[in-house]
Amino acid sequence: MQAEPKKSQAEPGPESRAESKAGSLVGEEYEVEVGPVAHGGHCIARTSEGQVLFVRHTLPGERVVARVTEGEEGARFLRADAVEILDASKDRIEAPCPFAGPGRCGGCDWQHAKPGAQRRLKGEVVAEQLERLAGLTPEEAGWDGTVMPAEGDKLPAGQVPSWRTRVQYAVDADGRAGLRRHRSHEVEPVDHCLIAADGVSELGIEQREWPGMSTVEAIAATGSQDRQVILTPRPGARLPLVELDRPVSVMRVGESQGRAGAGGVHRVHGRPFVRERADGRTYRVGSGGFWQVHPKSADTLVTAVMQGLLPRKGDMALDLYCGVGLFAGALADRVGDQGAVLGIESGKRAVEDARHNLAGFDRVRVEQGKVESVLPGTGISEVDLVVLDPPRAGAGRKTVQHLTTLGARRIAYVACDPAALARDLAYFRDGGYRVRTLRAFDLFPMTHHVECVAILEPAGKGS
């Protein structure tokens, strides 16, 4: 049963709000029945007037008091936090993290849900996005609907896997390290992030002050003891003397024309890279370069991609958005001396690292530039296999249309966003490709993020 809005005791009433911002509903409270989960770490509810609420810190089926955090009268939807739980879901637990909850740290979305429930919610989001944006049921996508935990992450309720090997701490005006609040630049100081990997926590970033810094990023490599800290100073600030609890290399984000972060990353001391390990190979990853943040992610995804593609000796393969060469290296190992691999990556430093990492393969080439610009210019008209691991926005119609003309017998699409994946799968369908299998992995526990691997093949091919 939906009630009339309740006046918040913590916020000004409608009269004073109208004086400061006409029509704002921020601070208004509604008693609502919570509906299904939605993409983004929240659930859907409606006010008694029918206005949509995207509510965080709740679960489907609960009855809660939701306090509006963003939105105004007549808006298409409002954002809100569940500030009081009236009828709790059986999947609810007390959040293990003391910094989780309304108005607190925005790093996690599902601290209040049992681990199995988190994976079910993520599966529901993937299924909804596939249906709404690609017109695919799980069965049509060759997916059993499950989201698999990474090895070692299947823990009892109340226990949190320490998985995040790269954490960017924000620094408040007092020099305290913390994490951003949800959809905010405000900093929630923390003394320990539960999802931070042990190699990050042991550096002691949260236990010291960082005067003059805007952010402090901590990296703990997987498969080596390499530790790195990347400091972003506020404009005009000097670097502090970095004395941490473990040996660590230090990098600084430079300034350009007064804009912090625009001048590249410069070595202060130590190696300008960390060494990561996956699929039996060591990869150099330069400062700020992309590498999967869960220690099991790289191996999990390489295995899923190679099992789906089944590379053969002599194959010609593409690795698009190749980063430092993770999938290109795996492909090169499997296609052999008679095969060939072309990687394309836009980041200059990532390309340098990829060329270093793949230098032992004579028939691997890495080109720098945007995929949609470089790929048509290569003159390649036919390939056997394609891997693409695009950024969160997806590959887009133009790139997908080009790929469907190359005749690949299989394409592996690695996606960190189910909405972008579903949109691109629809483009692939228009180009004559169907989804053979889809697998989903919970490589970001406690957050709403989920990683998927879709294997596509020409639609005319038999099952």
Secondary structure, 3 states (H helix, E strand, C coil): CCCCCECCCCCCCHHHHHHHCCCECCCCEEEEECCCEECCCEEEEECCCCCEEEEECCCCCCEEEEEEEECECCCCEEEEEEEEEEECCCCECCCCCCCCCCCCECCCCCCCECHHHHHHHHHHHHHHHHHHHHCCCCCCCCCCCCEEECCCCCCCCCCCCCCECEEEEEECCCCCEEEEECCCCCEEECCCCCCECHHHHCCCHHHCCCCCEEEEEEEECCCCCCEEEEEEECCCCCCCCCCCCCCCEEEEEEEECCEEEEEEEEEEECCCEEEEEECCEEEEEECCCCCCCCCCHHHHHHHHHHHHHCCCCCCEEEEECCCCCHHHHHHHHHHCCCCEEEEEECCHHHHHHHHHHCCCCCCEEEEECCHHHHHHHCCCCCCCEEEECCCCCCCCHHHHHHHCCCCCCEEEEEECCHHHHHHHHHHHHHCCEEEEEEEEEECCCCCCCCEEEEEEEECCCCC
